């Protein structure tokens, strides 16, 4: 999923869409991560050979509050389901 030769990015930003924040009422929760090598290099590497690989990641905000997120690569298309493949943080 991520090119091992790519340098890791230390900071990213994204303007959240209505779908990212749940305003559209869709069934998929979470912030969609763009498929850019630069942005993906910020996150831990996921094993694309596993079905829907995921890791838990922790962030600290400016008030030193800890936030834990589930970082997941939805790769159901490789496992017989005709769904689009997304990477999300939820």
VMD Tcl script that builds the backbone (N, CA, C; Angstrom):
set m [mol new atoms 270]
animate dup $m
set s [atomselect $m all]
$s set {name element resname resid chain x y z} {
  {N N UNK 1 A 0.814 -1.179 0.000}
  {CA C UNK 1 A 0.000 0.000 0.000}
  {C C UNK 1 A 0.867 1.255 0.000}
  {N N UNK 2 A 1.950 1.253 0.749}
  {CA C UNK 2 A 2.841 2.395 0.789}
  {C C UNK 2 A 4.193 1.982 0.228}
  {N N UNK 3 A 4.747 2.816 -0.597}
  {CA C UNK 3 A 6.069 2.560 -1.152}
  {C C UNK 3 A 7.107 2.690 -0.045}
  {N N UNK 4 A 7.885 1.645 0.182}
  {CA C UNK 4 A 8.884 1.658 1.237}
  {C C UNK 4 A 9.991 2.668 0.996}
  {N N UNK 5 A 10.158 3.153 -0.230}
  {CA C UNK 5 A 11.198 4.122 -0.539}
  {C C UNK 5 A 10.759 5.560 -0.276}
  {N N UNK 6 A 9.514 5.766 0.041}
  {CA C UNK 6 A 8.969 7.105 0.266}
  {C C UNK 6 A 9.383 7.600 1.653}
  {N N UNK 7 A 9.820 8.867 1.749}
  {CA C UNK 7 A 10.141 9.441 3.045}
  {C C UNK 7 A 8.861 9.662 3.818}
  {N N UNK 8 A 8.937 9.505 5.139}
  {CA C UNK 8 A 7.751 9.668 5.971}
  {C C UNK 8 A 7.428 11.142 6.168}
  {N N UNK 9 A 6.151 11.457 6.149}
  {CA C UNK 9 A 5.644 12.802 6.382}
  {C C UNK 9 A 5.408 12.967 7.881}
  {N N UNK 10 A 5.755 14.130 8.428}
  {CA C UNK 10 A 5.616 14.321 9.872}
  {C C UNK 10 A 4.350 15.068 10.274}
  {N N UNK 11 A 3.679 15.715 9.325}
  {CA C UNK 11 A 2.450 16.437 9.641}
  {C C UNK 11 A 1.548 16.457 8.400}
  {N N UNK 12 A 0.246 16.336 8.630}
  {CA C UNK 12 A -0.726 16.419 7.541}
  {C C UNK 12 A -1.911 17.257 8.010}
  {N N UNK 13 A -2.710 17.722 7.058}
  {CA C UNK 13 A -3.963 18.400 7.392}
  {C C UNK 13 A -4.983 18.049 6.318}
  {N N UNK 14 A -6.244 18.152 6.701}
  {CA C UNK 14 A -7.322 17.861 5.760}
  {C C UNK 14 A -8.549 18.658 6.166}
  {N N UNK 15 A -9.193 19.255 5.192}
  {CA C UNK 15 A -10.493 19.885 5.440}
  {C C UNK 15 A -11.507 18.759 5.420}
  {N N UNK 16 A -12.230 18.605 6.523}
  {CA C UNK 16 A -13.176 17.493 6.642}
  {C C UNK 16 A -14.410 17.727 5.776}
  {N N UNK 17 A -14.814 16.670 5.086}
  {CA C UNK 17 A -16.026 16.722 4.262}
  {C C UNK 17 A -17.241 16.391 5.123}
  {N N UNK 18 A -18.419 16.629 4.595}
  {CA C UNK 18 A -19.649 16.273 5.309}
  {C C UNK 18 A -19.694 14.772 5.563}
  {N N UNK 19 A -19.188 13.979 4.634}
  {CA C UNK 19 A -19.152 12.528 4.822}
  {C C UNK 19 A -18.174 12.151 5.941}
  {N N UNK 20 A -17.027 12.847 6.028}
  {CA C UNK 20 A -16.051 12.584 7.090}
  {C C UNK 20 A -16.649 12.787 8.479}
  {N N UNK 21 A -17.505 13.788 8.612}
  {CA C UNK 21 A -18.052 14.142 9.922}
  {C C UNK 21 A -19.386 13.469 10.231}
  {N N UNK 22 A -19.910 12.675 9.289}
  {CA C UNK 22 A -21.168 11.955 9.518}
  {C C UNK 22 A -22.414 12.749 9.177}
  {N N UNK 23 A -22.248 13.945 8.627}
  {CA C UNK 23 A -23.406 14.795 8.323}
  {C C UNK 23 A -24.279 14.245 7.203}
  {N N UNK 24 A -23.731 13.369 6.366}
  {CA C UNK 24 A -24.509 12.842 5.235}
  {C C UNK 24 A -25.384 11.659 5.633}
  {N N UNK 25 A -25.190 11.139 6.840}
  {CA C UNK 25 A -25.984 10.014 7.303}
  {C C UNK 25 A -25.556 8.679 6.710}
  {N N UNK 26 A -24.404 8.625 6.071}
  {CA C UNK 26 A -23.912 7.370 5.492}
  {C C UNK 26 A -23.556 6.357 6.564}
  {N N UNK 27 A -23.456 5.118 6.171}
  {CA C UNK 27 A -23.191 4.039 7.123}
  {C C UNK 27 A -21.708 3.896 7.465}
  {N N UNK 28 A -20.830 4.493 6.665}
  {CA C UNK 28 A -19.400 4.361 6.925}
  {C C UNK 28 A -18.933 5.517 7.787}
  {N N UNK 29 A -18.394 5.177 8.941}
  {CA C UNK 29 A -17.887 6.200 9.846}
  {C C UNK 29 A -16.396 6.381 9.619}
  {N N UNK 30 A -15.933 7.576 9.848}
  {CA C UNK 30 A -14.504 7.809 9.803}
  {C C UNK 30 A -14.084 8.826 8.765}
  {N N UNK 31 A -12.862 9.295 8.933}
  {CA C UNK 31 A -12.272 10.282 8.039}
  {C C UNK 31 A -11.564 9.555 6.908}
  {N N UNK 32 A -11.967 9.831 5.682}
  {CA C UNK 32 A -11.334 9.225 4.523}
  {C C UNK 32 A -9.927 9.789 4.362}
  {N N UNK 33 A -8.948 8.901 4.209}
  {CA C UNK 33 A -7.565 9.302 4.003}
  {C C UNK 33 A -7.289 9.283 2.502}
  {N N UNK 34 A -6.878 10.420 1.920}
  {CA C UNK 34 A -6.568 10.445 0.488}
  {C C UNK 34 A -5.485 9.426 0.131}
  {N N UNK 35 A -5.524 8.905 -1.098}
  {CA C UNK 35 A -4.601 7.860 -1.538}
  {C C UNK 35 A -3.269 8.429 -2.028}
  {N N UNK 36 A -2.835 9.484 -1.447}
  {CA C UNK 36 A -1.566 10.110 -1.793}
  {C C UNK 36 A -0.434 9.434 -1.015}
  {N N UNK 37 A 0.637 9.066 -1.709}
  {CA C UNK 37 A 1.795 8.444 -1.039}
  {C C UNK 37 A 2.320 9.347 0.068}
  {N N UNK 38 A 2.328 10.657 -0.174}
  {CA C UNK 38 A 2.833 11.604 0.806}
  {C C UNK 38 A 1.989 11.572 2.081}
  {N N UNK 39 A 0.682 11.589 1.928}
  {CA C UNK 39 A -0.207 11.553 3.095}
  {C C UNK 39 A -0.158 10.187 3.766}
  {N N UNK 40 A -0.200 9.109 2.997}
  {CA C UNK 40 A -0.165 7.763 3.576}
  {C C UNK 40 A 1.135 7.508 4.339}
  {N N UNK 41 A 2.210 8.181 3.958}
  {CA C UNK 41 A 3.486 7.964 4.642}
  {C C UNK 41 A 3.470 8.485 6.076}
  {N N UNK 42 A 2.495 9.313 6.430}
  {CA C UNK 42 A 2.351 9.807 7.796}
  {C C UNK 42 A 1.923 8.690 8.746}
  {N N UNK 43 A 1.136 7.768 8.240}
  {CA C UNK 43 A 0.532 6.714 9.053}
  {C C UNK 43 A 1.407 5.459 9.095}
  {N N UNK 44 A 1.175 4.586 10.089}
  {CA C UNK 44 A 1.912 3.313 10.114}
  {C C UNK 44 A 1.592 2.489 8.871}
  {N N UNK 45 A 2.518 1.678 8.466}
  {CA C UNK 45 A 2.302 0.808 7.311}
  {C C UNK 45 A 1.317 -0.302 7.692}
  {N N UNK 46 A 0.425 -0.593 6.763}
  {CA C UNK 46 A -0.544 -1.671 6.961}
  {C C UNK 46 A -0.236 -2.788 5.985}
  {N N UNK 47 A -0.492 -4.011 6.393}
  {CA C UNK 47 A -0.236 -5.181 5.560}
  {C C UNK 47 A -1.425 -5.400 4.633}
  {N N UNK 48 A -1.293 -5.005 3.374}
  {CA C UNK 48 A -2.371 -5.139 2.405}
  {C C UNK 48 A -2.728 -6.567 2.060}
  {N N UNK 49 A -1.894 -7.538 2.483}
  {CA C UNK 49 A -2.196 -8.948 2.247}
  {C C UNK 49 A -3.220 -9.472 3.249}
  {N N UNK 50 A -3.470 -8.731 4.323}
  {CA C UNK 50 A -4.489 -9.105 5.308}
  {C C UNK 50 A -5.817 -8.473 4.907}
  {N N UNK 51 A -6.908 -9.093 5.327}
  {CA C UNK 51 A -8.224 -8.518 5.075}
  {C C UNK 51 A -8.453 -7.365 6.055}
  {N N UNK 52 A -8.712 -6.190 5.512}
  {CA C UNK 52 A -8.996 -4.990 6.294}
  {C C UNK 52 A -8.001 -4.774 7.443}
  {N N UNK 53 A -6.702 -4.690 7.124}
  {CA C UNK 53 A -5.713 -4.514 8.200}
  {C C UNK 53 A -5.934 -3.200 8.932}
  {N N UNK 54 A -5.620 -3.201 10.224}
  {CA C UNK 54 A -5.830 -2.004 11.032}
  {C C UNK 54 A -4.823 -1.933 12.166}
  {N N UNK 55 A -4.601 -0.745 12.633}
  {CA C UNK 55 A -3.796 -0.500 13.829}
  {C C UNK 55 A -4.480 0.618 14.600}
  {N N UNK 56 A -4.203 0.674 15.888}
  {CA C UNK 56 A -4.688 1.772 16.714}
  {C C UNK 56 A -3.571 2.796 16.817}
  {N N UNK 57 A -3.931 4.045 16.623}
  {CA C UNK 57 A -2.945 5.111 16.712}
  {C C UNK 57 A -3.423 6.138 17.737}
  {N N UNK 58 A -2.464 6.736 18.421}
  {CA C UNK 58 A -2.784 7.732 19.446}
  {C C UNK 58 A -2.204 9.079 19.050}
  {N N UNK 59 A -2.976 10.115 19.324}
  {CA C UNK 59 A -2.550 11.490 19.091}
  {C C UNK 59 A -2.771 12.275 20.374}
  {N N UNK 60 A -2.005 13.322 20.538}
  {CA C UNK 60 A -2.197 14.260 21.640}
  {C C UNK 60 A -2.501 15.623 21.042}
  {N N UNK 61 A -3.537 16.263 21.575}
  {CA C UNK 61 A -3.892 17.577 21.066}
  {C C UNK 61 A -3.100 18.664 21.804}
  {N N UNK 62 A -3.407 19.918 21.499}
  {CA C UNK 62 A -2.686 21.047 22.095}
  {C C UNK 62 A -2.903 21.168 23.601}
  {N N UNK 63 A -3.917 20.486 24.117}
  {CA C UNK 63 A -4.204 20.514 25.546}
  {C C UNK 63 A -3.694 19.249 26.234}
  {N N UNK 64 A -2.879 18.494 25.513}
  {CA C UNK 64 A -2.281 17.229 25.956}
  {C C UNK 64 A -3.324 16.144 26.255}
  {N N UNK 65 A -4.503 16.281 25.651}
  {CA C UNK 65 A -5.504 15.225 25.763}
  {C C UNK 65 A -5.176 14.157 24.724}
  {N N UNK 66 A -5.280 12.899 25.141}
  {CA C UNK 66 A -4.955 11.792 24.242}
  {C C UNK 66 A -6.203 11.332 23.493}
  {N N UNK 67 A -6.033 11.090 22.198}
  {CA C UNK 67 A -7.099 10.597 21.337}
  {C C UNK 67 A -6.617 9.316 20.686}
  {N N UNK 68 A -7.433 8.270 20.723}
  {CA C UNK 68 A -7.078 7.003 20.079}
  {C C UNK 68 A -8.008 6.762 18.905}
  {N N UNK 69 A -7.406 6.404 17.765}
  {CA C UNK 69 A -8.167 6.162 16.544}
  {C C UNK 69 A -7.834 4.793 15.973}
  {N N UNK 70 A -8.759 4.264 15.226}
  {CA C UNK 70 A -8.588 3.027 14.490}
  {C C UNK 70 A -8.224 3.409 13.064}
  {N N UNK 71 A -7.032 3.051 12.620}
  {CA C UNK 71 A -6.582 3.334 11.252}
  {C C UNK 71 A -6.723 2.040 10.473}
  {N N UNK 72 A -7.564 2.044 9.439}
  {CA C UNK 72 A -7.912 0.803 8.742}
  {C C UNK 72 A -7.897 0.994 7.225}
  {N N UNK 73 A -7.450 -0.040 6.544}
  {CA C UNK 73 A -7.459 -0.089 5.078}
  {C C UNK 73 A -8.544 -1.080 4.676}
  {N N UNK 74 A -9.674 -0.580 4.194}
  {CA C UNK 74 A -10.769 -1.444 3.752}
  {C C UNK 74 A -10.431 -1.975 2.366}
  {N N UNK 75 A -10.003 -3.222 2.302}
  {CA C UNK 75 A -9.588 -3.829 1.025}
  {C C UNK 75 A -10.482 -5.008 0.649}
  {N N UNK 76 A -11.776 -4.894 0.935}
  {CA C UNK 76 A -12.731 -5.978 0.669}
  {C C UNK 76 A -12.738 -6.422 -0.786}
  {N N UNK 77 A -12.379 -5.529 -1.687}
  {CA C UNK 77 A -12.384 -5.864 -3.111}
  {C C UNK 77 A -11.473 -7.059 -3.400}
  {N N UNK 78 A -10.380 -7.178 -2.644}
  {CA C UNK 78 A -9.460 -8.296 -2.817}
  {C C UNK 78 A -10.006 -9.601 -2.238}
  {N N UNK 79 A -11.087 -9.512 -1.475}
  {CA C UNK 79 A -11.636 -10.683 -0.790}
  {C C UNK 79 A -13.017 -11.046 -1.309}
  {N N UNK 80 A -13.288 -10.696 -2.576}
  {CA C UNK 80 A -14.520 -11.140 -3.226}
  {C C UNK 80 A -15.698 -10.208 -3.095}
  {N N UNK 81 A -15.554 -9.082 -2.435}
  {CA C UNK 81 A -16.647 -8.128 -2.328}
  {C C UNK 81 A -16.355 -6.969 -3.259}
  {N N UNK 82 A -17.322 -6.580 -4.047}
  {CA C UNK 82 A -17.130 -5.497 -5.013}
  {C C UNK 82 A -17.409 -4.156 -4.340}
  {N N UNK 83 A -16.522 -3.766 -3.487}
  {CA C UNK 83 A -16.619 -2.479 -2.818}
  {C C UNK 83 A -15.392 -1.668 -3.141}
  {N N UNK 84 A -15.516 -0.347 -3.030}
  {CA C UNK 84 A -14.318 0.450 -3.263}
  {C C UNK 84 A -13.373 0.289 -2.076}
  {N N UNK 85 A -12.119 0.540 -2.326}
  {CA C UNK 85 A -11.105 0.362 -1.297}
  {C C UNK 85 A -10.753 1.724 -0.711}
  {N N UNK 86 A -10.914 1.873 0.602}
  {CA C UNK 86 A -10.671 3.122 1.287}
  {C C UNK 86 A -9.755 2.904 2.479}
  {N N UNK 87 A -9.052 3.941 2.849}
  {CA C UNK 87 A -8.303 3.974 4.089}
  {C C UNK 87 A -8.939 5.039 4.947}
  {N N UNK 88 A -9.244 4.696 6.205}
  {CA C UNK 88 A -9.955 5.635 7.075}
  {C C UNK 88 A -9.366 5.655 8.474}
  {N N UNK 89 A -9.633 6.742 9.150}
  {CA C UNK 89 A -9.344 6.874 10.569}
  {C C UNK 89 A -10.694 7.073 11.246}
  {N N UNK 90 A -10.987 6.248 12.223}
  {CA C UNK 90 A -12.269 6.381 12.924}
  {C C UNK 90 A -12.081 6.216 14.416}
}
mol reanalyze $m
mol bondsrecalc $m
mol representation Tube
mol addrep $m
